[in-house]
């Protein structure tokens, strides 16, 4: 025999169904003519939004050739001497995130050595902006895959500035592929040896000159957190960088040297127009929760935070996601 419902339960059922009908009606109303997602702007001024210029750059990608120049100056950021008297070496510092980090490090009082491949025009522009912040800047061209070059770059930095306090491993090679069968051994070697091998070599060269209180910051990626179907080799190196960061942080604890990483989401730099096709670049970053790519000036303060002992002396071994999306890790 079926049990009878207790008195009052029918009223509860009807109340639930009434709420359901009301919500269904609201959902149908919202579905009609649903507005296009508006990119989120959370800063003091509006950053560029999509569609972005449909442009394809030749490798390695020259920022000076971009139709829409990345914003790197961070005009609202005020320096306060957080890195006063320090020296930083930044790989891939000629453009993109590296350029913006160089400018803000200088604004905080650090001299900066810029390591880059051969993008001389971009490097000179970065040099100018570092000097405009009142600090010295050293340009060093070469390939981070070469251990001898890494040693020479560090030696030249120390000889010029007398010390080395901050290392930012940031140089990278990225090229999409439809599948793993498109990744030749030569191409795989280029990605691996630039993106993770270069980090190992530059760190190894810098370590004898880093003293207690020094800091190493590695550039990871959201692709290292989530993977990427069309960036198999690149995403794999970024995942390796995250593991390298945590492992090196543990290894260097006795020396008092902190090691951290920043994992950016899509950022408007030469790296991506030099990878994707023009029609894809127009929609770059749209899939983030914020609906747009970041500008370099939105990433660089995170590097200052991790570099400055006054901000992060109790932080080591973290991967800080700056992705424009909720739930990055």
N, C-alpha and C positions, 0 to 999 in steps of 0.2 A: 504493500500500500504506500502510495506516495505521501510523504509528509507535507502537512500544510505549512505554508509560510507563516512566520510569526506576524502578528499585527504590526503594521507600519512598514513592513519590508516593501510592499507594493509602492508605497509613496516614495521610498528611496530609489527604487528602480525607475519610476517615472521621472524623478528629479535628475538622475544620471542621464536618461535618454533626452530630456529637455536640454540639458547642457550640451550633450552630443550634437543635437540638431542645430543649436545656436552656433556651435563652433564650426560645424560642417558648412553652414551658410556663410560664415565669415571667410572660411577657406576658399569657397567657390568665388566669393566676391573678390578676394585678393588675387586669385588665379587669373581673373579677367584683366588683360592689359597690365600684367605684372611689370613694374618698372625695371629698367636695366640696373644692375648692381653698380652703385656709385663708388669709385675708389676712395678709400679712407685717407683723410688728411688729418694728422694729429700733431703737426708741428706748428711753429710760429708763422710759417709761410707755406704756400702751396707748392708741392713738388710736382714735376712733370708727370702726366698721366698718359694712358694709351688713347688712341693708337700712336705708337712710336714710329719714327722715320723708318721706312722700308729700305734698309741699307745693308750691304754685305761688305765687310772689310777683309782685306788680305791679311793672312797671318804674318806676324804675331798680333796684329791689331794696333793701330795708332790712334790714340785719343784725339789728336789734332785733326784727324780726318773724319771724325764723327759729325753728322749733321746736327744732332742734338748733343751738345757737350754735357758730360756728367757734372753734377754739382758736387764740389768737393771742399769749398771754402768754409762751410759751416759758420756763416756770419753771426749767428746768435750765440755761438760758443765763446765764452770768455775764459781766457787762460788765467791761472792763479799760481803758477810756479810749481805745479805738481811734479814736474820732471826737471827742475832746475839743476843745471850742472851735469846732467847725464848725457850719454852718447848712445844713439840708437842706430842699428843697422837694419835696413828694411829691404828684403828681396822683393822684386816686382814692384818697386816703389816709384816707378816712373809715371804710372797712370792708375786710374780706377781707385780701388780701396787703398792700395799702397800709397798713392799720392795724397789722399785725404788724411791718412794716418801720419804721414810725414809732416804735413802742414800743422796738424793739431799737436803733435809731439813738439814741434818747434814753438808753437804758441804757448806750450807749457814749460819752455825753457831748455829743451834738449837740442844738441847738435845732431845732424842726421846724415848718415851715409846711405846712398841709394844704389842698390844693385839692380841692374836691368840687363836684358839681352842685347838689343841693338836699336831700341827705340829712342834715338838720340834727341829728336825734336821734343818728344814728350818729357824726357829726362831733364832737358834744359828748362822747360816750363816749370817742372816741379822744383828744380834748383832755385829758380827765381822766387817762387812763392815761399819757400823755406827761408830764404834770405830776407824777404819782405817781413817775416815774423821776427827778424832780428837775430837769427841763428845762422851758424855755418852749415854748409851742405857740401858733401863730397859725392861725386858721380863715379860709379865703377861699372863698366860694361863687361859682361861675360856670361858664361853658361854655368848654372848651378849644378849641372850633371858632372862637372869637372872638379875633382877633389882639390887639385892644385890651385885652380882658380879660387875656390872657396877659401883656402888658406891665405892666398894673396889678398883677397878682398878684406878679410879680417885684419891681417897685418897692416894693410894700408890705412884702414880705419883707425886702428890703435895708434899708429905712427902719427897720423894727422891730428887726432883729437886727444891722444894720451890715455884713453880708457874706452871700455865698452861695457855698457850697463843693460842694454835692451836689445834683444834680437827678435825681429818679426819675420818669420818664415811665411812668405806670401806668394812667391812665384808659382805659376801654374800653366799647364797646357791642357786645353779642352777641345775635343772634337767629337761630335755625335756620330753614332753608327746605328744602322737598323738592327743589327744583331751581332753576336759574338763572332760569326764567320767572317765579318768584315774587318776584324781586328787582326792585322798582320803582326808577326813577331816584332817587326821594326817599329810599328806604330805603338804597340803595347809597351815596348822598351822605352820609347820616348816619353810616354805618359808616366810610367812608373818611376823612371829615373829623374824626371823633372819634379813631379809632385810630391813624392815621398822620399826618393833617394836624395834629392836636393836638400830636403829638410834635415835628413841625417847628416849629410856632409857639412852643411853650414853650421849646424849645432856643434858637431865634433870640432870644427875649426875654431868656433867662438868660445867653447867651454873653458879653455885654459885662461882666458882673459876675464871671465865673468866671476865676480866676487859675491860674497854674501849680500843679499838684498837685490841682486840682479833678477831679471825676469825674461822669460822666453814666451812669445805668443805665436801660436800657429793658426793659420787660416784654414779652417775646415769647410764644411758646406752642409746645407740641408740634404743634399744628395747622399752624404755620408751617414745621415740619420735615417733617411727613408728609402734610399736606393733610387735608381733611375734606369728605366728600361732602355733608353737610348744613349746613356752615358755610362756604359758598363765599366770601362776602365777608369774613367775620371771619378765616378762615385766610389769605386773600390779603393782608390788612393785616398779619397777623403775619409772613408771609414778607417783606413789605416792610420791616417793623421790623428784621428780622434784617439785611437788606441795608443799611438806613439806619445801623444800628449799625456795621457794618464800614466803610462809606464815610465816616461821620463820624469814626470813629477815625483813619482815614488822614488826613483833612482837618485834624484838630486836633492831630496829633503835634507840629508846630512850636510849638504853644502850651503843650505839657506837660499837656494835659487828656486823661484816659483816658475811653474810651467802651466800655461792655460791655452785654450783655443777659443776662437770665435767661429760659429757656424752660420754664415750668412745664407739667406734665401736668395731669390733672384735680385741681382744688383745691376744697375745700368752702367756697364763698363765696356771697354773694347773687347773683352773676352767673348761676349755673346754675339755681337754682330759679326765677329770673325769666325763664328761657328755656324749659327743657324742661317737659313735662307731669309730674304727680306720679308716675305709675307708672314713668316713665323715671328720675326722680330717685332712686327707691328703689334702683336698681342703678348709680348714678353711680360711675364709677371702677373697676368690677369687672373691666374688660377689661385693666387694667394688669397687668404681671407680679406686682406686689405684691398685686393683688386688691382694692384699696380706693383711695379718693381721698386726697390729701394734706390736711393741715390747714395753714392759713397759717403757723403757727409752724414748720413743716418747710421752708418756703421762705425766710423772712426772714433766716436766717443767711447764705444765699448772697449776699444784697444787702449785708450787712455786710462780707463777705469782699471783694466787688468794690469797695466804697466806701472801705475802709480802706487808706491808703497802706502801712501796715506789713504788710499781707497781700498786696497785689496791685499793687505799684508797677511791676512788670514785665509786667503783663497789660493788653492793650487790644485791642479788636476781636473779642472772643470772644462766642459765644452758649453760655451754660452751661445744659445741659439738666438739669432736676430733675423727672423724669417718672415715677418709680416703675416704670420698665421698663428692660430691658437693651437696649443698642444703639439709643439714642435718635437718634444721628446717624450 
